[in-house]
Structure formats: C-alpha cells, structure tokens
Amino acid sequence: MIRITKLSMLAIALATLGTSVNAASAGTWWQYNHPRRAEVNDRLAYQNFRINHGVATGQITPYQAYRLHTEDRAIHGEERFFARVNGGYITPGEQRLLNRQENVVSKQIGP
C-alpha cells in the first residue's frame, strides 16, 4: 500500500511537471503567434516580398527598396516594442496604428 502511494505521488509530480513545461512553452508560442501580432508581421513579410519583386522587375530602384525596407524595419521594431511592453501581445489600438503605417508603405510600393 505504501509503495502504491509513493508511486502515485511520483506519477502526480511528473504529470504536474510535464503540464507546467507545456504551459510555459504554449504561452510563449501564443504570445509570439498572437493573432494581432501575426497579422501585422504577415503584412510586413508580404510587403518585403512585394519590394523585392519590384526590384527584380525593375519597378522599384534599389534605393527606393532600401528606403521601403527601412520603413518596414521601423514598423517591425515598434511592433516588438509594443509586444514587449504588453507581455507578448499588441493591443487593438496599437495594431490599428501599425496597420496605418503599413498602408503608407504599401502605397509607396505600388500595385
């Protein structure tokens, strides 16, 4: 009977340890992939693609691409700052601000 109790306690301890490790990694994954952050970062990635495609097709000069990439890096830096301040996510207002900034860059890239 004592052996079963010790075994049960060990199983509970291991289960608790496993759950806490998974919760910690899930929280980190959730914070990094928070829907508002993901939307902003996906747009930045797509704009990066559009800029590089514009250079490849000759629609954008390398200097224009440099300026556009610089603006996008600044937006990404703001997004990371907001997330760091807010515990891993950005607020709806911060997302709107970042989207407006992305819209300005997007218009500079062209169709």
Secondary structure, 3 states (H helix, E strand, C coil): CHHHHHHHHHHHHHHHHHHHHHHHHHHHHHHHCCHHHHHHHHHHHHHHHHHHHHHHHCCCCHHHHHHHHHHHHHHHHHHHHHHHHCCCCCCHHHHHHHHHHHHHHHHHHCC
